[in-house]
Amino acid sequence: MSYVIIFIFLWPFKMLMKPFHRGKGRNLVIQTAKIGDFVNITPLLKHLKKSDVLISKTVLPLAGRDTTIESIFLIEEHKKSLFSKIRLAFRLLNRYDNVYLLQPNSINAFYAAFCNAKHKAFLETYVRKWYHRMFFATANVVRQHGKYDLALENYLKLADHALTADSYHSHATLPLWIPKTHYPVLDKTGEIKIGISISAGNRAKTIPREVWQQIIQNLSNLNCQFIVFGPSNEQPYLDALLEILSEEEKSRVVSLIGQMPLEDVPFALGQLDAYIASDSGNAYIADSQKTPIICFTGPCCKEEQRPLGKVLFIEPENFEPASFVFETRTRFSLTPEQLFALNEHKLKAIHEFITDSRGQEPHYG
C-alpha cells in the first residue's frame, strides 16, 4: 500500500516529465525472482533482442553474461530507503518505450506504472491486490495469468500474442559462458554423470535424504557418478545424506557444493548425462542446456512452470498442487516424505530414463 501512496505523491512529476519523453525503442523487463524464474524469462529476452532488466542480485552472474541484456538494475540496491526508491523511479521514468512487467508485486508494479513508456504490458496474476488497480490502469496490455497457465508462454505473449512456448528455447547465459576453471569431475569418462540438487532452498521442496538413498541404490547396477551442486549453505543436507549411505554408495557421490560460481553452472550441467532435482533453479538451468531431467514436482504445479525439454516428472500420489509461481507455500497436507515418496513403478521409470539418457545398457560388476 505504501507504493500506492508514493505513486500518488509523484504523479504530478510523472505528468510534468511526460512531454520530454523521447522514444528510442528501448525495452525494460521486470522480473525480480530467483534463478529458475530468470531462466524462464530468457525466451522473451531473446525475442526482444535487446533489453534492460530490473532483477534480483541473485541472478546477476547469469544476467551479466547475457548479450540480450544491456543495462541491469538490481532491486536490492533500491529498497534500502525512500530516497533510493524514488531515485530509481526517476531513472526509469523517460528511458523506455516498452515495459514488460512479469512479476507484478507492489514494488515492481510501482516502477512499471511510473514509467512514461508508450507501450506497457503487465502480467496480472491470481494474487493481485485490490490497490494495484491504479498501477494496472497505466498499462496498454494486461494479460491474465492463472495457476494452471504456463508462465513462460504468458511472458512471451505479452510481447506477441502469436508466440508460444515452442517459439524460443530458454538459456542461462548467451552465449554459453565457458568457465576459466577446470572441473575434472566433468571430464568425459565411461561413467554416467548425474547431477543432483540436494536442496531446493525451500525446505518444503527439498527431497528427503531417504529418497536420495533409494535413487542411488536403485541405480547401483549402472556405472553412475552422482555430482552434487549447490551453494555452501547446502552442505548440511549432503552431510545428512552421507550419514545413511554405505561406503560403496558414498564412493559414487562427488560434491561440488560451494566450489562453483553461478556463471559456471550452465556449462557444467551441459556436460552431464542427466540431472535430478525438485523444482529448483538448477533444474531450469539444466533444461536450458538440453540435459535430460528427472523432476520431482513435490507440492508444485507443473502446468504453471516446469522444464520443457526431455524430462521425467515424479509426482506425489493423491495430491493436488498447492504451491504456485506467484503464491509459494511452506506447509502442506502431506509431509516431504509423502510428497517425494517413491514406489516400484517410479523407481523403474527412473532407472529406464537414466539408462536411456546415455543409450547405455545396465553395467554389472
N, C-alpha and C positions, 0 to 999 in steps of 0.2 A: 504493500500500500504506500510505503514511503516514496517509491519511484514514481507513483502517480502524482504525488504532491510536488516532487521535483520537476516532473514533466509540465505540470500546470504552471508552476512558477517560471519555467524557462520558455514557455510557449511564445510570449511576445518577442523574445530574442530570436527564436527559430524563424518566425514570420518576418522579422526585420532583416534577417540574413538571406532569406529565400531569393530575392531578386539578384543576388550576387552569385548564385549557383551557376557554374559554367560546366556544361556536360562534357565529359571526356571519356565516357563509356566504361568507367571503372566499376568493378563488382566488389561487393562486400558480402562474405559468407560468415554467418554467426552460428557457431556450434561449440559450446564450452564444456562438453562432457569429456569422457576419458578415451582410452586408446581404441577400443572396438568401435565406438561411435565416430571417432575421427576417420578410421578406415572406411566406414560406411558412407561418409560424405565425399570420398575421393572420386567416385564416378561423376558427381556433379561438378567438382573442381575440374575434372578432365573435360567435361562438356563446355564449361565456361572459358577454358583455355588459360586465362589469367585472372586471378582474384586476390584481394586482400582478405585476411581472415581474423576474426576475433575468436580465440581459442583458449584452452587451458594450458598452463605451463607444462603439465604432464606430457603433452604430445608435441612439445616444441622440438625435441630431437628428430621427430619424423617430419613435421611441417617445415623445419629449417632445411630439409634436403628434398624439397618438392618443387620442381620447376613450374608447376601450375600456380604457385603461391608467390606473390610479390611482397607486400608488407604484412607483418604479423603484429597483432595486438594481443597481449596476454591479460585475461580477465583479472587474474590475481593481483596484477600491478595497479589496478584501477578501482579496487574495492576497499582500500585502506581508509579513505576519508571522503567526506562530501566533496572537498575540493578536487581530489583526483578523479572522482566520478564525473563531475561537471567538466573538468578539463578534457577528458576523453570524449565526452558528448560533443564538445565544440570542435575537436579534431576531426570527428567523423561527419560533422554536420553537412558541409557542402562538398564533400570529397567524392561522392559516388552517384552514379546514375542508376545502379541496380543494387538492391539489398535483398538478401535471402536469409530469412530467419528460420533456422532449423531446430533450435532448442528454445522454445518460447517461454522461458521463465521470466520473472519480473524484470531483472536487470537487463537481460538480453532484449526483451520486448521494448524496454525503455530506449535503449540505444538505437534499435531498428526504427522505432517510431519517430525519434528525434531527427533522424537523417532527412535532408531535403531531397532525397533521390526521386527521380521521375518515375521509377518503377520499383515497387516493393512487393515481395512475395513472401507471405508468412504461413508457416505450418500451424494449424490450430489443433490442439490435442485434447484428449479426454480429461485433462487436469487443468484446463484453463480457468483462471479465477475470474469472477464477475467484473472485477475492477480493471481487468486487462482490456475491456471493451474499448476504452479510449485509445489504447495503443493500436489495436487491430483496425480501428476506423481509419487509420492513416495508410493502410495497405491497399494496393491495386488488386492483388490476388491473395485470397485466403483459401488454403486447401485443408479440408477436414481430414484428420488422421485418426483412425480408430485402432483399438487394441489388436485387431486381427488383420490390419493392413501392413504391408511390407514397407518399413520406414525408408529403406534405401530407394525404393521406387517412388515414393511420395516426394523425397528430396529432389529427385530428377524432374518430376512433373511440375515442380514449382518453376522450373526454367522452361520446360516444353512439355505440354500435355501428351505429346505423342511418344515420349521416351518411356522405356520400360527397364526393368532390372537387367535385361539382356543387352541393353544399348552400350554399356561401358563396363569393363571389368575393374574392380577395385585395385588399389595399390597402397603400399605403405610409405614408400619413398619413390620419387620419379625424377630421374631414372633410379634403378635399384642401386642403393649405396653398397659399395664393396668395402668391407672392413679393412682397416690397416693392420689389425691384429689377426694373427693366425690361430685358429682354434683346432688343434689336432683331432679332437673328438669328431669333428665334422668331415674329416678326410674319408674318401671313398674306400670302403673295405667290403668284405663279404657279408658283414652283419646287416640286419635290418635295423635302421636307425629310427627310433620312435621318440619324438619329443613329447614331453608332458608338462602341463601346468599344474603344479602341486596344490595351488590355491587359486581362488578367483577374486581375492580381495574381500569380497562379501562372504562372510562365513556361511551364509545360507546357500551359497552357490559353490561351496568348496566340497570336493569329492572326499568322503571319509577314507582314512588310511586303509581300512579293511577292504575297501573296494579296489584300491590300487594293488593291494596284495593279491586279490583274486585275479586281476588282469595280468599281473606278472606271472603268476602260476599258470594261468590259462594259456599263456604263450610260451611256456617253458620248453616245448618241443621245437620251437623256432629259434634260429640264431639271431636273437634280438638284443639290442642295447637300448636302454631307456635313458634319455638325456633330459635332465630336469632344468627347466628355465624359470627365471623369476628374480625379483629384487631380493636384496639381503634380508628383508624382514620376513621372508617366507621360509627361512632356514628351519625354524621350529617345526613346520609341517613336514619337512623332509626328515628331520631327526626322529619325529614320531613314527614315520613310516619305517625307517631303518630299524627301529626297535623291534618290529614284529616280523622282519624278513629273515630268512635263513642266510647263512654265509654265501651260499651259491647264488641266491637271489640278489643279495647286496652287490655281488661282483658284476652284475649286469646293469647296475644303476650308476650313472655318471652325473655329477652335479655341475651346472654352470650358474648356480644361484649366486647373484651378486657379482658375477665376473664379466658380464656383457652389457655395454651401454645399449640403450633402446634402439639407436640408429643401426646397430649391427644385427639386431634380431631378425629383420626381414630376410636378409641374405642367409642367415643361419637356418631359419625354418625352411627356406627353399632347398636346402641340402638334405632334408630328411625324407624318409620314405613314408612317414605318417606322423600325425600329431593327435594326441588325446587330451581333451580338456573339457571343462564345463563351459558355460557362457563367459569366456574371459577374453581380454584383449588379444592375447596371442593366438587364439583360435581364428580371429578375423585376419590377423597378420599372416598366418599360415595359409588361409584361404586365398589371400591376395597373391601368394606365391604358388598357387595351384598345387599345394601339398594336400594329399588326402587327409581327411579329418574324421575322427570319431568324437562326436559332440554329445556330451551328457546335457540334456536340456534342463534337468532338475526342475525348479519351480517356474522357469521362464517360458514365455510364449514364443515358440519358434516361428510362428506365422508372421510375427511382427519384425523380428530381427534374427538372422541366422547366417551361417556360412552358406554360400551359393554354389560352390564347386562340388568336387567329389566328396561326399560326406555320408557318414552313417550316424543317424540320430539314435541315442539311447534315451528313451523316455520313461518316466515313472508310471507305475500301474495305477489305474483308477484315481487319477488326479488331474483336475482342470488347472491350466496355467494360472498363476496368481502373482507373477512378477512381470512387469512390463517396462519398456524403454523409458517412459516418462513417469512411471509410478512403480518404483522399486520397493521391495519389502524385505524384511529380515526375519520374519516369523511366519510359519505356515502350519497347516493342519497336520502335515507329515514331518517327521524328523529327517535330517540329511541321510541317515542310514536307510530310510524308506524311500526317499526321493531318488537316490542313486543306486538302489539295490539291483543286483544282477541275478539272473536266473540262467538255467541251462541254455535256453533259446538265445538270450542276449550274448552269453559267452561264446556260443558257436558263431554268431554273426560277427562278433569282434575278431575271432580267430580267422574267419574266412576273409574279412575285409583286409586284415593285415597281410595275410598270405597273398591276396590279390594285388596289394599295393606295390609289391615287388615282382609279381609274377613268379613267386618262389614256392616250391613245394616244401612241406614241413621237413626240417632238418633234425635228425636224431643223432645223438652221440654225446 
